[in-house]
Amino acid sequence: MQRALNTMTVIADGEAVRKVMEDTVMVKTVDATPPAAAEGFAALLCVDDVAKLLRCSPRTVYRLSDAGRMPAPCRLGALVRWPRAAIDGWIAAGCPACRAERKR
């Protein structure tokens, strides 16, 4: 735990924001669930939403997808989206590789 003397410090810690002031700690957790999924709608997730669910960078999501290590995205013109149900199922199954590796 970090202490502050006579000042208030805000510490950004990925998942939480902590306000510390003279030994008093208040923690507010941040929900990584996209708004459409939180309301119960079927959703297509953008790369940023998938990255939040996996707690990684958007570039890592593209790398996993290109390597066949996660469900393939739906391409709508220039848009790249992943079905929420496919990502949730993949995570629940333990994140197995989705496509066989190519033989060279």
N, C-alpha and C positions, 0 to 999 in steps of 0.2 A: 504494500500500500504506500502511496506517495503522500507526503504531507506538504501543506502550503502554510506559510506564516503570514497572516494579515493580508493575504491576497487570494483571489479566486482564480484557479487554473482550470482550463478545459482541455482534457486529454482525449484525442481521437484515437480509438483503438479498434478500428475495423468494424466490430460488431456492437460496440457500446460507446456511449459518450459519458464521461465521468466528470462531475463537478465536485471539486475538492476545496473545502474551506475549513481550516482549523479542525482537523480530525473528523469532519462530517463528510460522508461519502454518499452520493446519490447516483444510482446507475440507471440509465434508460437504455433498454435494448432496442435495436432497430430491426424491424421485420423485413426480411429479404424477399417476401412473397410479392410478386407483381400484383397490382390492383385487380386486374381482370380475374386472376386465379383466386384471389381472396374473396371475391363476390360469388364464386361458384360457377363461372362461365367457362366453357371450353376455350382454351387459349392457344394461340401460336406465340411462342416466346422468341424475342429477338436475342441476339448474341449477348447483350448486356444482362438480360434477365437470366439466361442460362448460366452465365458466369457468376452471378450472385448466388444462384442455387448451388453451384459447385464450389463456390468460394475460391475462384481462380480468376485469371485475366481473360478478357475476350479473345486475345490471341491464342491462349491455351485451348479454348473451346474450338476455334477453327483448326488448330493442330490435331486435336483429338478426333474431330469430324473427318478431316482429310485422311487420317491414318486408319479410319474405320474402327476406332475404339469407342465410339458412341453412336447413337442413332443418327441416321442421315437426315439432313434438314430438308424442308420443302422450299423450293425456289420459286418465288413469284416475281418473275421479271428479274429486276436487280435485287429484290429483297430476299433475305435468307432467314427462315423461321423454323423453329422446332416445335412439334406438337407437345403440349404440356404433358399429356398422358404418356407419350413415348419416353420423355425424360424422367418422369416419376417412376415408370415401370423399370427403366434401366437402372436407376438409383436403387430401387427396392430389390432388384436382382443382384446387386453387388457390383454394378458397373462392368459387366463382361464385355469383351470385344464383340462388335456387332457384325463385322465382315471378316471373312477369312483373309489371311495375309497372302499377298501375291507371291508366286514362285518366280524367281529370276533365273 
